[in-house]
Structure formats: structure tokens, C-alpha cells
């Protein structure tokens, strides 16, 4: 059960903050979009954990370098799953 919740809540901060709708609508929409792809999202979480573990094993400060990499991977996965509309106008 905890793995299911972890997979469904992977994009929780992005879902609540970025889109224009209310946060509760965004959470429901996020669950609808993540459920069909939960196998891929689980694989994404495993890859991110492996990157962070590799950073910790190679050097004590490795997670400081690995965390931005995992953040970029998560952002790319979010954009592939939810579309590439830039609601923040940050990229434009």
C-alpha cells in the first residue's frame, strides 16, 4: 500500500502548485493520469533512488550533485505525462 501511495504522490508538489485549477482538482487529475502509468512511475522512482544511492556511495557529498539530476528527471517525466504546457511562463 505504501508503494502505491508513493507512486501516486510522486508529482504532488508540482501538481498542486503549477497548474491553474484549484489544488484539489489538480490532485484528482494527477491521480487519473498517474494510475495508467504507475508501472513507469515506479520505475522512475527506482531509477531516482539508484542515482541518489550511487551519489552517496561514490562520495559523501554525492547526493548534493545527484539531487538536481533526479529533480530534472522528475520534471521531464512530469512534462511527458501531463503535457508540455508552461503554466508558469518560466520557459517563455
MIPA-218897 format. One line per 10 residues: number of its first residue (from 1); their letters; for each residue x, y, z of C-alpha. Coordinates in Angstrom, 2 decimals. Layout:
N
NUM = a = X/Y/Z ~ ...
//
This chain:
92
1 = xxxxxxxxxx = 0.00/0.00/0.00 ~ 2.81/2.43/0.79 ~ 4.42/1.86/-2.62 ~ 1.08/2.66/-4.30 ~ 0.80/5.91/-2.32 ~ 4.41/6.81/-3.05 ~ 3.88/6.32/-6.79 ~ 0.62/8.28/-6.83 ~ 2.12/11.14/-4.83 ~ 5.34/11.44/-6.87
11 = xxxxxxxxxx = 4.28/14.61/-8.67 ~ 2.27/16.03/-5.75 ~ 4.23/19.29/-5.28 ~ 4.19/20.07/-8.99 ~ 0.51/19.16/-9.36 ~ -0.65/21.40/-6.55 ~ 1.45/24.45/-7.34 ~ 1.82/24.81/-11.09 ~ -1.49/24.29/-12.93 ~ -4.17/26.97/-12.91
21 = xxxxxxxxxx = -7.01/24.92/-11.39 ~ -7.71/24.50/-7.68 ~ -5.31/22.21/-5.78 ~ -7.98/19.57/-5.08 ~ -8.91/19.34/-8.78 ~ -5.22/19.05/-9.64 ~ -4.75/16.17/-7.19 ~ -7.68/14.28/-8.70 ~ -6.44/14.92/-12.23 ~ -2.93/13.85/-11.25
31 = xxxxxxxxxx = -4.18/10.55/-9.85 ~ -6.19/9.91/-13.02 ~ -3.10/10.47/-15.18 ~ -0.62/8.61/-12.98 ~ -2.73/5.45/-12.48 ~ -2.43/4.18/-16.09 ~ 1.34/4.78/-15.97 ~ 2.04/3.62/-12.43 ~ 4.49/0.95/-13.62 ~ 6.59/3.58/-15.39
41 = xxxxxxxxxx = 6.37/5.97/-12.44 ~ 7.52/3.16/-10.12 ~ 10.44/2.53/-12.46 ~ 11.18/6.26/-12.38 ~ 11.29/6.21/-8.58 ~ 13.61/3.21/-8.59 ~ 15.96/4.94/-11.05 ~ 15.93/8.12/-8.97 ~ 16.75/6.16/-5.80 ~ 19.58/4.39/-7.64
51 = xxxxxxxxxx = 21.01/7.74/-8.78 ~ 20.88/9.11/-5.22 ~ 22.39/5.91/-3.79 ~ 25.18/5.99/-6.36 ~ 25.88/9.61/-5.44 ~ 26.04/8.67/-1.74 ~ 28.31/5.67/-2.35 ~ 30.78/7.45/-4.61 ~ 31.34/10.38/-2.34 ~ 29.88/11.79/0.86
61 = xxxxxxxxxx = 28.61/14.88/-0.90 ~ 27.41/12.96/-3.95 ~ 23.72/13.46/-3.14 ~ 24.26/17.22/-3.48 ~ 25.13/16.60/-7.12 ~ 22.68/13.73/-7.63 ~ 19.62/15.53/-6.25 ~ 19.48/18.14/-9.06 ~ 19.81/15.30/-11.58 ~ 16.84/13.47/-10.06
71 = xxxxxxxxxx = 14.87/16.73/-9.96 ~ 15.48/17.21/-13.68 ~ 14.47/13.61/-14.39 ~ 11.24/14.09/-12.40 ~ 10.45/17.33/-14.19 ~ 10.98/15.69/-17.57 ~ 8.75/12.78/-16.58 ~ 6.08/15.21/-15.35 ~ 6.13/17.10/-18.64 ~ 5.85/13.85/-20.62
81 = xxxxxxxxxx = 2.94/12.61/-18.52 ~ 0.97/15.85/-18.13 ~ 1.88/17.72/-21.30 ~ 4.38/20.43/-22.02 ~ 2.19/23.48/-21.35 ~ 4.23/26.01/-19.43 ~ 1.72/27.41/-16.91 ~ 4.38/29.46/-15.14 ~ 5.68/31.31/-18.23 ~ 9.10/30.45/-16.80
91 = xx = 10.40/28.99/-20.06 ~ 8.90/31.57/-22.39
//
